[in-house]
Amino acid sequence: MKTGFSYETPIGTLWILQKDDAITNIALRKPENFKEEETPLTKQAAEQLNEYFRGERKDFELPLGVHGTDFQKKAWSALLEIPYGETRSYKQQAEMLGNPKASRAVGMGNNRNPLMIVIPCHRVVGANGSLTGYAGGLDVKRFLLDLEKKSK
């Protein structure tokens, strides 16, 4: 069973969940089916997120336990390659995966990202640079991109 705890952040309440010794979810919506309990690992994740929000952290050092299809895992891995403060289009992310025609599939994979911010799907934008879908909403996406641009 997963355990998790909520933490207040500049973008609202973030729920951080873990299973065993890995962070499995970071979300703005309260998840279902977990035991509400703060652990040393959820606290460490919250501290690193607070450092990120203060512009002090650009990379996260957390054990991650993501579950998804092979394609989703590849898409999420490609997100980790996008440098802090930069963006890529869905097509560019698809090219990173070796399949330039998979833009839509990449978008769907990003939509299932269980670890917002830590796996930075907010760094993916439309082909013309426009902000497009984000699980946390476009206002949150804009906030995160502006934060990274200022702190770069």
C-alpha positions in Angstrom: 0.0 0.0 0.0 1.1 3.5 -0.8 1.6 6.1 1.9 1.5 9.8 1.3 1.2 13.3 2.7 0.1 16.7 1.6 2.4 19.8 1.5 1.5 23.4 0.8 3.4 25.0 -2.1 3.2 28.1 -4.2 1.0 26.2 -6.7 -1.3 24.7 -4.1 -1.4 21.5 -2.1 0.8 18.8 -3.5 0.2 15.2 -2.6 3.4 13.2 -2.4 3.1 9.4 -2.3 5.5 6.6 -1.9 5.5 2.9 -2.1 8.3 0.9 -0.5 11.4 3.1 -0.9 10.4 5.2 -3.9 8.3 8.3 -4.7 5.5 7.2 -7.0 3.2 10.2 -7.3 3.2 14.0 -7.0 -0.1 15.5 -7.8 -2.3 18.5 -7.1 -5.4 16.2 -6.6 -5.7 14.0 -3.6 -5.2 10.4 -4.8 -7.3 7.5 -3.7 -6.3 4.3 -1.9 -3.4 5.3 0.3 -2.5 5.6 3.9 -2.1 9.3 4.9 1.2 9.4 6.7 4.3 11.6 6.5 7.5 9.6 6.0 11.1 10.6 5.9 11.0 10.1 2.1 7.9 12.2 1.5 9.4 14.9 3.7 12.7 14.8 1.7 10.7 15.1 -1.5 8.8 18.1 -0.1 12.0 19.8 1.0 13.5 19.3 -2.5 10.3 20.8 -4.1 10.5 23.8 -1.7 14.1 24.3 -2.9 12.9 24.1 -6.5 10.2 26.7 -5.8 12.8 29.0 -4.2 14.9 28.7 -7.4 17.6 26.8 -5.5 17.2 23.4 -7.0 17.3 22.4 -10.7 17.6 18.6 -10.4 15.9 16.2 -8.0 17.7 13.5 -6.1 14.9 11.1 -5.2 14.3 7.4 -5.7 11.5 7.2 -8.2 9.1 4.4 -8.7 7.1 5.0 -11.9 4.6 2.6 -13.3 3.4 2.8 -16.9 3.8 1.3 -20.3 7.2 0.9 -21.9 6.4 3.9 -24.2 5.3 6.1 -21.3 8.4 5.3 -19.4 10.5 6.2 -22.5 8.6 9.4 -22.9 9.1 10.3 -19.2 12.8 9.5 -19.4 13.1 11.9 -22.4 11.4 14.6 -20.2 14.3 14.2 -17.7 16.7 15.2 -20.6 15.1 18.6 -21.1 17.3 21.1 -19.3 16.0 23.3 -16.5 14.6 26.5 -17.9 14.3 25.2 -21.5 11.3 23.9 -23.4 10.8 21.4 -26.2 7.9 20.7 -28.5 6.0 17.5 -28.5 7.6 16.8 -31.9 11.1 17.4 -30.5 10.3 15.0 -27.6 9.1 12.4 -30.1 12.3 12.9 -32.1 14.3 12.3 -28.9 12.5 8.9 -28.8 13.5 8.2 -32.4 9.9 8.5 -33.7 9.2 12.0 -35.0 5.6 11.1 -36.0 4.7 10.1 -32.4 3.8 13.7 -31.2 0.3 12.7 -30.2 1.4 9.6 -28.4 4.1 11.6 -26.6 1.3 14.0 -25.5 -0.8 11.2 -24.2 2.2 9.7 -22.4 3.1 13.0 -20.8 -0.6 13.4 -19.7 -0.1 10.2 -17.6 3.1 11.4 -15.9 2.7 10.5 -12.2 5.4 12.8 -10.9 4.7 16.4 -11.9 7.6 18.8 -11.6 10.1 16.1 -10.8 9.5 14.6 -14.2 9.2 18.0 -16.0 6.3 17.6 -18.5 5.7 21.3 -18.0 8.7 21.9 -20.2 6.9 20.6 -23.3 5.0 23.1 -25.4 3.2 23.3 -28.7 5.2 23.5 -32.0 4.7 27.3 -32.1 5.8 27.7 -28.5 2.3 28.0 -27.1 1.3 26.5 -23.8 -0.7 23.4 -24.3 -2.3 20.9 -21.9 -1.0 20.3 -18.4 -2.5 18.2 -15.7 -2.1 21.1 -13.2 -3.6 23.6 -15.6 -2.0 26.2 -17.8 -1.6 28.7 -15.0 0.5 26.3 -13.1 2.5 25.4 -16.2 3.1 29.1 -16.9 4.2 29.6 -13.2 6.7 26.8 -13.4 8.2 27.9 -16.7 8.4 31.5 -15.5 10.1 30.3 -12.2 12.7 28.3 -14.2 13.3 31.2 -16.6 13.9 33.6 -13.7 16.1 31.1 -11.8 18.2 29.9 -14.7 
